[in-house]
Amino acid sequence: MQPRNMSMSGVVDLAAVKAAQEAKAKAEQARAEAARTGGTGAVSPADLVIDVDEAGFERDVLQRSTEVPVVIDFWAEWCEPCKQLSPVLERLAVEYNGRFLLAKIDVDANQMLMQQFGIQGIPAVFAVVAGQALPLFQGAAGEAQIRQTLDQLVQVAEQRFGLTGLAVDPEAEPGAAPAADEVPAGPYDSLLEAAASALDGNDLDGAVQAYKNVLAEDPAHPEAKLGLAQAELLRRVRDMDPQQVRKDAAEKPGDVPAQIAAADLDLAGGHVEDAFGRLVDTVARTAGDDREAARVRLLELFDVVGADHPAVVAARRALARALF
């Protein structure tokens, strides 16, 4: 499986949404199975740092990344900075007590993985979350910077993917963690799977309905709320003529529907700040029904991105200033 970058910014990425749903479901199922069987699924501290090669990459990194964030340390014996960085990462893996798993990859013995990740020099550190890879940093880094990066990683993994990490038992024998092959299905797994399948088939109407079916039973379901907001956005922009939409928005700054359409297009293209800024400006210079329409669409776009995105926090403050 070819690794690919995963944005931590929260812009529209259907593959990431689907992966998040699947990862959360697997994490919840694993915890439910451990509770049902009376087991803890605990690993020993020694199991938090593993050596990985090309043959075991899918099993040890990609599959494990649906349970816990996997941090990859690309190193080589001849690399002096690696000899300084690797012990820090190993110590932090134990200190973080299962919040992430450290996988060490010798680039000399695993050239294909080095090429797949596009690594130009070492040390290089990546993370894989729910099967998706993202670069963390390259070269020597101070411990404070490393901690800050790891804190952000575990926060995103927990909030967006439901990955709370591995239970660690200091007395557990290395390699003794039990693996649950079969776990009970969650109450909405089939509906979420239907939504994911519809998205894969570009059936946006079907995806919207599937997410609505989940929300009819559980109005606060986070994956369904996020998926519905994104599917509805993509459905709105599906038949747009981007050139015409942008032309109308530029030529008619007072046309609220034109500004709303352009904001949708901005966000679908990943231009988060542009979309939010456009609607905040529209709210500021309008009144009555026009202002309400722009405000409501802005709140809907917040749902697409997620409440923890920095641009949402900033835009909420800007919206408050525009309204009051």
N, C-alpha and C positions, 0 to 999 in steps of 0.2 A: 504494500500500500504506500503510495507516494505521499509523504507528509506535505501539508500545506499550511500557510499562515492563517492564524485565527486572530482577528482584530479583537482587542480588549475594549474597544471604544463603544461597542454596542450598535454600530450601524447595521442596516438591513443585510442579513446573510442567512438565507433559508437553510443552507447546510448546517450552519452553526445552531440555528433554532432547533432543527431536527436532532442534532447531536446532543444538545442540552436536554431535550425531552428524554431521549433514550438513556443518557447518562443518569439523569435524576431517577428515572424508573428503575434502572439496574441498581443504583445505590440504595434506593428505598426497599427494593425486593431483597437485596442481600442483608440489610439490617433486619427486615421482617423474618427472614429465614433463620438468621442467627438467634433472634428472640424466640422463635418457635421451637428450635431444637435445643435451646438452653445454652448454646455456644456463644463465645464472644468474638470469634474470628480474629483473635489477637495474634500479632506477630511479635517476634523478638526485636530489640533494637538493632541487632546485627542484620536483620532482613530489610532494614530501611535503606541500605546501600548495596547495590547489586552491579555486577559486571554484565554487560549486554553485548552480544555480537549480532551480525546480520541474520543468522539463522533463528535467533530467539527474539528478534526485535518486535515482531507482531505480537507474540505471546507476552513478553516481559514489559513492553512499553505500550503498544497500542491497546491491547486488551486491558492491561492494568489501569490505563488512563481513564477507564470508565468507572473506576473505584476511587482513584486518588490521583491528584496531579503528579505527573512524573517529570522531574527535572533531569535533563540530560547534560552531563559534563563530557564534552569532547576533549580528549587529552592525548598526549603521546609521551613516551619515556624520555625523549630528548628535549622536551619543552620545559624550560626552567620556570616560566610563569605558571605553568600547570602545577608544578610541584608546590607552589605557594597557594594556589587557589583551591585545588582539590581537597586538601585537608580541612579547609574552612567549610566547604560545602558538606563534607562528610560529618563534621562536628555539628553543623546546623541541622542536618537531616535528623540526627538523634535528638538534638535540642527541641526541634519542632514537633517531636513526639508523634510522628505518623501523619502530620498535615500534608507532607509530600514525600514521595519516594525518589531517591537519587539513583539514576542509572548512569554508569560510567562506560564510555565507549572509547576504545583505543583506535584512533583514526588510522594508524599504520596497518592495523589488522582488519579494518572495516572501511575501506575506501569508498565503497558504494554508498554507504550511509552518509559519509562526509559529502559526497557529490549531491545526493538527494536533498540534503539540507542547505546546499549552496554555501558551504563554509569555505571562506577564503584564508582564514588563519585561526590558530588556537592559542590559548584556550577559548572555547566558544560554549556558551550555555544556552540551551533551549528548554522549553517546557512543552509537554503534550497533555492536553486536557480534552477528554472525550474524543480521542482520535485526531485531534487537530493540533498542529504544531505552531508555536510562536517563539520568536527570538527573545531572549531576556537580556543578555549582554555578551560582548566579545572582549577579550583581553583581560588584563588584570583589573580587579575592582576591589574597592575597600569593603570591609565587612558591613559598615553602615549602609552602603548602597545595596549590597547583596540582601541584607535584612529587609530593606524597604521594598525591593523587588519581590522577594518571597512573600512578604506580608500582602502585597497587592495580588499576587498570584493565588494564594490560598483564599483570599476574600472573594475574588471573582469565581474561583472554582466552587466555593460553597454557595454563594448567592445565585449564580446563574446556572450552575450545573448540579447543585445538590450534593457535591462531593465533600463530605466532612472529614475525609481522611481515614487512616487505618487505626484500629485499636492496638495499643502496644502493651505487651505484658513483659516486664523486665525479666521474669522468670521463665518465659516461653523459650523452647528450644528453637534455634534457627531453622527456618524452612518448615515449621510445624503449623503454619496457618492453614486452617481448613478451607476448602473451596466448595461452595454450594453450586452444584451443576444445575439443579432445578429449584426455582424459587416461585412462590405464588404470584400470579399476575395481580397488578394493582387494579383498583376499581374502574379506572378510566383508560387503561392501557389500550384496549381495542379501539376506542374512539380517537385517542391521540395517534395511534398507528394509522388509522384511516385518514386523519388529517395530514400526517407526514406522507402517506402514499399519494394523496391528492396533490400535495405540493410537488412531489417528484414528477407527477404526470402533468404538471402545469394546469391542474384543475382547481383554479382559485375559488370558484363557487363551491365546489365540494369541500375544500379545506375550510372555508369560512363556516359552512354549515356544520362540519364536524367539530370545530372548536366551539361553536355555539351550543352544540349538544352537550359538551362537557360543562360549559358554564351554566346551562339550564339546571344541572344537578348540583354544581359547586361554583357559585358566582365568583368566588375569590381565587379560583385555581390559577396559580401564577403562570404556568406554561401555556394554558389555554388563552389567558388574557393577552400574553405576549404574542402568541401565534396568531390570534384573531386580529390584533392590531396590525401586524405585519402583512397578513394575507389580504386584509381589506385595503391597505395602502397599495399593495401591488395590483390589486384588482382595479383600483381607481386609476392608476397610471398606465394600465395595460394598453389601452387604446388611444392614449394621448399622442399627439404630434409634438414632440419636444420643441422643435423650432418654433411652431406656431404659439405654443404655450409661453415660451420665453419672450417672444415678440409681443404678445398681448400684455404680458406683465410689465415689460419695459415701457410700452407706449401708453398704458393705462394704469398708472400708479394708484388711482382712486377706485379701480374696479376690484372689489373684494373677491369675487369668485375667481378672477384672473390671478390674483395674488395667492389665493389658497391653492389653486391648481399648480402654480409654480413652486410653492412650498412643498407640495406632495412630490413633485418631480425632483426637487433638490434633495429631499430626504431619501427617496428611493435610490438616488445616485450616490448616497453616502455623504452629502454635503450638509451635515447636521446643523452647524452654526448658521449657515446661510438660510436654511429652512426656518429655524427658530427666529432668527433676526428679522426675516421678512414678515412673519406673522406678528411679532411683537410691535414692529413699526406700524403695521396695519391696524392693530388694536389701538395704538397711541393716537392715530389720526382719524379714527372713525367713531361713530356713536350708534346707539340703538341696535337694530337687528344686524347691521353690518359688523359692528364691533363684537357682538355675541357670536356670530358665525366664525369670525377669525379666532376668537378666544377658544371656542369649543374645538376647532380643528387643531389648534396648538396643543391643547390638552390631549387630544387623540394621538398626536405625533409624539408627545412625551411617552405614551404607552408603548409606542413602537420601539423607542430607544431604551427605555428602562429608567426607573427613578434614580438609580445610582450613577448614571452618566453625568460627568461634570458639566456638560453643556445643558443638561436639563436643570441642574441646580442653578446655573447662572441665568438661564432663560426664565425660570420661575421668579427670580428676583426682579429681572427686567420687566416681566409681565405685571408684577405687583406695582412697580413704579408707574407703569403705563396706565394701570387701572385706577390708582389712588393718588 
